[in-house]
């Protein structure tokens, strides 16, 4: 794994942490319809990207 991949994984992990906090808050306070689904989709795509980077 090269430096660029490691850096991208670090950035993705930081985004994932922030998104999971937002998802937790969105589940508690459902103001915007579709926000929970959007956050879950974004989390899933970032997790898939991290897995792909780790596999290469």
Secondary structure, DSSP 8 states (H G I E B T S, - for coil): --HHHHHHHHHHHHHHHHHHHHHHHHHHS--STTHHHHHHHHHHHHHHHHHHHHH-
